[in-house]
Amino acid sequence: MRLLRSITLAFHSMWDYKGRTTLALLGMLVSTLLLAFLLAVLHNFQTSVDGQVSGLGMRQIVAMPGRILNRKVGQFDLSTLMSVTTMTSTLTAQDATNVKKDVPGVVAAVPQTEVISSAHYGNASTEILYTGTTVGFDKVFRLQLAEGRWLDRADMNTQAPSIVLGAQTKQALFGKANAVGKTVVIKGVPFQVVGVLAPKELIGFNFDQRAYTEYSMLLHTTSVKYASMIFFSVSPTASMSQVAGQIDGVMSHDHGTKDYMLVQANEALHLVDILMKLITAVTVGVVGVSFLVSGIGIMNVMLLVVNERTREIGLRKAVGAKSYQILLQFLAETLIICLLGSGVGLLLSDFMLKLLGHYYAAMTTQMPLYVVEVSFLFSVVIGLIFGLSPAIKAVRVQPVDALRYE
Amino acid sequence: MISLRGIRKTFLDGRRELHVLNDINLSIEQGEFASIIGPSGSGKSTLLHVLGLLDKPSSGEYLFSGESVVNMSARRLATFRNRRIGFVFQSFMLMPRMSVLENTELPLLYSHLSRRERRQRCEVALEGVGMKEKSRQRAVNLSGGEKQRVAIARALVNDPDLILADEPTGNLDETTKMGILQIFSDLKAQGRTIVMVTHDLDAARIADTCFRIGKGRIADADLGGRTP
């Protein structure tokens, strides 16, 4: 009851000193806005990446050119990133075929390679990633078709080149018109469009600005000799690390040296997780300083308020207010300012998150509960720490001095 | 009801000691209206602060209804002031942004009364000083006389044993002053115990007894004609 009365008194006083209250509140608002928005963006980014990669199935292994120093399976951390040497690719479609044939745990193996090129249709042209891959690629990435079909065995015929367009490539060349059956020119070669992909959002990937042709067709029309990556889909019943070991065995035997590296999807996610934790820690640290600054700001404003209200404090004491009641009143004022600032900051950060989601559809826009909890915890701690000094100053006001104060 | 024996109050001004109250002996009975007159700097306000338990004497004994109050803890003193003493100040000491009702209610916020009881008491006190109709008005919009009426209502709202008034007519014009003095006369008629410090002889004359303070010492004062 007494606490409730202190809170009511605090609200009254804050209303009476609206200008100062707003100033004090602004600092906390901006700090919370920063903290909540950044943490929520990081959280949503990680959730989106996790969701999208999990959506593809975590059971993927990717072969890439280059080597990682002394890496053992399951030991993927930040230092791994700095232990990679890049190499010219020696990956081939034959590697994919050999692995698929020799490793029973691999249910699909598709190579991919690409060059940046121009695609033309009539007067329209656009820059694309001219990509070569094989029949199973659409299954590996669960691609949806907006028109036509994906590449099939018949498309291996270099005499009748066919192509599947990404959503943006189609839009750039054909607008809203149908593309299937039309002829697109890439690298001076006329390709018949057999399919158009539905738009696909996957963080770190670009499907929409590509044009996919059969792998051998790309080698035939460019100077490219090797694949940039090979994607292996692992059977749901097989052990990922065991299959990775077997793929490694086949490829190192075929290559005669270890000029590639194998990355498991779950390991990549683990790396994202580590990175996110690091960025989150840095964010909390930086925003912590912002909270500290706003706390000092609030303390200064409250010290001014105590000075301005010396007569009021003296009067309250003269008519019977006890020290703890004065302490509670001023502490409650600081806490309410902090909580209000935090609350408004959270609402604004939620709004900004939704706004961001509007422009980046691939990202989820949930405000995680822990962000709300952390924001309020920060504001309460700051309120208690920085509200104590003004409250103690108010308690020390002697009624007789205050009554003389003009 | 109150008894002061050998009360001294000394302030330090750098290294110099200022003896503001020197061996004050004073008794005021229940229902008595006493005025204390004296020139500026004579120690009137300091004496009132000691009487109101806002300031501790440097030495001496102060009995309030037979109870020694000199060595009470700050917490007990706060409760004592809240329940037994009402203050009226020269500069009114109202919260300008608060309403008349809220200003009157202030001492009750530190009691255990419910909101309803508090409001009832405020209405009675405001009615007593003719300010009930203006209870919703902000204090800042009141005239000087109205502010002092509200301050008197605030002093009465806890039904205190002792009312202390520090120059209650000091900031008022002649007409308004007479209105406030009339309220004090009415309070005297109700049997309230009042101590008023003033340098206004008109104000001092309405009291039952009058004391003169000078150089920190107190003596009976003969104002001639006393109690109107």
HADDOCK unambig.tbl for C-alpha pairs under 7 A between the chains (distance, minus, plus):
assign (segid A and resid 16 and name CA) (segid B and resid 97 and name CA) 6.51 0.50 0.50
assign (segid A and resid 317 and name CA) (segid B and resid 78 and name CA) 6.88 0.50 0.50
assign (segid A and resid 318 and name CA) (segid B and resid 54 and name CA) 6.62 0.50 0.50
assign (segid A and resid 318 and name CA) (segid B and resid 81 and name CA) 6.92 0.50 0.50
assign (segid A and resid 319 and name CA) (segid B and resid 81 and name CA) 6.13 0.50 0.50
assign (segid A and resid 319 and name CA) (segid B and resid 82 and name CA) 5.15 0.50 0.50
assign (segid A and resid 319 and name CA) (segid B and resid 107 and name CA) 5.10 0.50 0.50
assign (segid A and resid 320 and name CA) (segid B and resid 78 and name CA) 4.47 0.50 0.50
assign (segid A and resid 320 and name CA) (segid B and resid 79 and name CA) 5.64 0.50 0.50
assign (segid A and resid 320 and name CA) (segid B and resid 81 and name CA) 5.61 0.50 0.50
assign (segid A and resid 320 and name CA) (segid B and resid 82 and name CA) 4.16 0.50 0.50
assign (segid A and resid 320 and name CA) (segid B and resid 107 and name CA) 6.31 0.50 0.50
assign (segid A and resid 320 and name CA) (segid B and resid 110 and name CA) 6.06 0.50 0.50
assign (segid A and resid 321 and name CA) (segid B and resid 78 and name CA) 6.23 0.50 0.50
assign (segid A and resid 321 and name CA) (segid B and resid 110 and name CA) 5.75 0.50 0.50
assign (segid A and resid 322 and name CA) (segid B and resid 75 and name CA) 5.96 0.50 0.50
assign (segid A and resid 322 and name CA) (segid B and resid 78 and name CA) 5.85 0.50 0.50
assign (segid A and resid 399 and name CA) (segid B and resid 54 and name CA) 6.33 0.50 0.50
assign (segid A and resid 400 and name CA) (segid B and resid 54 and name CA) 5.67 0.50 0.50
assign (segid A and resid 400 and name CA) (segid B and resid 55 and name CA) 6.39 0.50 0.50
